[in-house]
Amino acid sequence: MEPATSASTASISATRLVVMVGTPEVDRPAYQWLSEAVRSLVADGRLLHGTRLPSERSMVAALGLSRTTVTRAYAELRDRGYATARQGSGTIAVLPGGPAAGGAEPVPMGVPGSAPAGAIDWRSAAPPAVAGLTSAYARAGEHIGRFVSGMGYFPVGIPEIREAVAQRYTERGLATSPDQIIVTTGATEGTAAAAQVLLGRGSRVIAETPAYPNSLVTLRREVSRVVPVPITWDGSDVGAWESATVGSGARAAFLTPDFHNPTGALLDAERRDQLAALWRRHKLTGLVDETLAELVIDDLTMPAPMAAFATSAVTVGSVSKMLWGGLRVAWIRAPRNLIGPLTQARMSIGLGGPVMEQMVAADLIRRGVGSDNERRDSLRSRRRVVMDGIHEALPDWTTVAPPGGLWLWWRLPVPRSTALVRAAREEGLLMLPGSTFAVAESGLEHWVRTPFALPEADLTEAVVRLARAWARVT
Amino acid sequence: MEPATSASTASISATRLVVMVGTPEVDRPAYQWLSEAVRSLVADGRLLHGTRLPSERSMVAALGLSRTTVTRAYAELRDRGYATARQGSGTIAVLPGGPAAGGAEPVPMGVPGSAPAGAIDWRSAAPPAVAGLTSAYARAGEHIGRFVSGMGYFPVGIPEIREAVAQRYTERGLATSPDQIIVTTGATEGTAAAAQVLLGRGSRVIAETPAYPNSLVTLRREVSRVVPVPITWDGSDVGAWESATVGSGARAAFLTPDFHNPTGALLDAERRDQLAALWRRHKLTGLVDETLAELVIDDLTMPAPMAAFATSAVTVGSVSKMLWGGLRVAWIRAPRNLIGPLTQARMSIGLGGPVMEQMVAADLIRRGVGSDNERRDSLRSRRRVVMDGIHEALPDWTTVAPPGGLWLWWRLPVPRSTALVRAAREEGLLMLPGSTFAVAESGLEHWVRTPFALPEADLTEAVVRLARAWARVT
């Protein structure tokens, strides 16, 4: 599992590494501090597996610590499996065991296989873990002992996470108490439980098209028909909602108001109000997907959550895009009268998620991790790489920069989305055609989604391959 | 959250504590070793919150270490919040934050509320975490870094746990490869996914009665009718299965062959073979609940897993009873031709469980934790406390000692199960009436289940309260 070393091995300068490790701690030997700081950078994925570390000499100069300290720290890194020394290559940071393969967010046509060697996977759009995740795990590990003398079942979640999520809703403008929160293992489980309660078999649901395909799979299991409402970059039109609703017999409406997947649209407060009024008139319950809501990129005043307008709505939120998909922590927020039935539905498909991740997620939410400025700057910069890159390479493609979220939704000048995706695969770029997102499961040949969750170097290369693929198609 | 101290505070002798902490490690200061060993006992629940530690003087004598070492270790325990010193009471071991409330395995009539003060909860039957869980978490924490650069979604499970589970099936006599394992978040999720694939709406399923009520809730969501087959201590009768099957139109059979819940019955190899032949003749697929299979108590040769007899069967297993419910790691084992459809079904209700617990469970399964002799001795001893206690106090109640599992199933001399449960509540003992386990959701008034997963002192007291309750009823 050792990384290949070659002339092209990434490296980090002593100046940069010194900034990343911060300042020495006074209460223990400096070599221990340095070794642990570097280990934590590697474990957190901020210092990538295979990066060449600065020479000991340059670290001594940059840190202002003794040669002995740096030598001992590097030796300890090697002893613990976080570095290897190779003749002529210096010291290489490694992750013990190497990075794990796989882990992409699944798409409904099946679990994405591991991409062919060298391919860039643009089918999914979830970021890697936030910095600080491994230390949050370590902190939670210190407290897991509080739970081990019990059986470990918390079907609606441990108090800590219910409180943290309720508090965050309240901060966002929707007063919420912890007993309105049911923790689920991912948003899909929350959507499945909510669909059981709100929809009932053979009923109808109104949903935006395009939409997140995994949610459509879950909704289709419960209902006889999904009635589509079109949505583009600027959100769905209240008039279109009204036409779809009248005479549809639908009992519920599925909506992603905060950075819609895949259009990136943010529904403004005025339309939230109008939609809520429409739902009240037609006795529809809103089922609101808020999994992207914390991924704000632009400086803007966010409208209050949809359930502040439609008080009977059931909201599904998640830390998967905000902190890490591998935590599998999500929740349902609902009015109190629905908590009982939702708990029963949730228990028919699972008796609760693990305790540890709920502690980790509660800890990080309380610290504001995942919705901080650093995350925002990184998303803004990645969005720019994809947007500017495609505008330059493919000037007849059009889009509108989404104010948040993880993807751009492009309109192609000719309806060749499926052909493009086929050609892109030949170029080593895996994508989903527009039809994947269509409620009708076909059409949307004029559209394609480009995520911007990957590292910038990968995004730049993805744009190059995309342009080559488009040239083959047209 | 500090424990009350009183004359009745539990204490531990220096001799006993010295055995539990093991031998000093040579590569670091003895005080650090001692402090960490005690912390780990407290975190693992082996040294209970509120236990009075031996005096420093007696530890010095028992350990053969210096007074300074013991004093520093005790000071470090206090500094880290794992001990408090109180005038006249010595040093008390505490869990930082105190033990968490709740965590009982839920029962289908709702999430069990916290029991009234002083009540013993005999409604659920899951043990606390195995010893060694917190160190397994610490080991897994060292490796979580391998996963954080990916998105963290593993809808069928990470390779490590699929391999460990497949290996364990092979050891138990059922050759299995990792690609036949789909990891789920608890057995209920596995049962829900399997029910989607095997049953289909409006179909029928044959199931033993009594049965695990959470599974019945999940099955009822998919089928029009659950056709019952009676089962008692010695398992279900193949003739009864045949009568229930012929003309039922059922497509699947739900079975718990290894320490059935609640009867504790173990299905022998001969009947496994006969049942498998019956299923083949009638084109039934077996849905096998194996969540108790590793909880063997008596010295016996276990028959091979049911799927070794019925090769088309789908099996659901879990670590909840074997390691800890709070891990929420379970799996489906299926023939290869069903893995695709089962994966799709699993993804319609959730996109996978967290990475961390899969690492922890794989680690512990590979080490044989949870099916070891220590666990077996503890279960045997607890079974004896309940069995002998009830035989003595209520000589006209009858049972048969189950060869494994976590409960005894008693036949009452008169059909007063519901009345007994009501009276038991008055005595501070929470139980479930026999009807909870009935497929028909009523009846079984002659029966009651007594779990033996609790600490022995609680079990002894539970039997006293049970006898008092029965006296009120008769």
Interface residues (C-beta under 8 A of the other chain):
Chain A: V42 A43 D44 G45 L48 H49 L95 P96 G97 G98 P99 A100 A101 G102 G103 A104 E105 P106 P108 G110 V111 S124 A126 P127 P128 A129 L133 T134 Y137 A138 G141 E142 H143 I144 G145 R146 F147 V148 S149 G150 M151 G152 Y153 F154 P155 V156 I158 T185 G186 T188 E189 A192 Q196 R201 N214 V217 T218 R221 S320 W324 G325 G326 L327 R328 V329 T343 Q344 M347 S348 I349 G350 L351 G352 G353 P354 V355 M356 E357
Chain B: V42 A43 D44 G45 L48 H49 L95 P96 G97 G98 P99 A100 A101 G102 G103 A104 E105 P106 P108 G110 V111 S124 A126 P127 P128 A129 L133 T134 Y137 A138 G141 E142 H143 I144 G145 R146 F147 V148 S149 G150 M151 G152 Y153 F154 P155 V156 I158 T185 G186 T188 E189 A192 Q196 R201 N214 V217 T218 R221 S320 W324 G325 G326 L327 R328 V329 G340 T343 Q344 M347 S348 I349 G350 L351 G352 G353 P354 V355 M356 E357
